[in-house]
Amino acid sequence: MGKISPEEKIQKVLQYIMGHAHINVTMEVYNHLDDRSRIEKEVARLDDLAISF
């Protein structure tokens, strides 16, 4: 298996966090997160939520 890009890694992390079996589900639900900075902000927000529990 080849190296994955940073964008693909972020997508896979988001897929894992959301519990989706398939990346296409994640990308359809979160298609508004189309640029890296918005994705990173969303992941950081989820991290903050996880820490507060």
Secondary structure, DSSP 8 states (H G I E B T S, - for coil): -----HHHHHHHHHHHHHT-SSHHHHHHHTTT--SHHHHHHHHHHHHHHHHH-
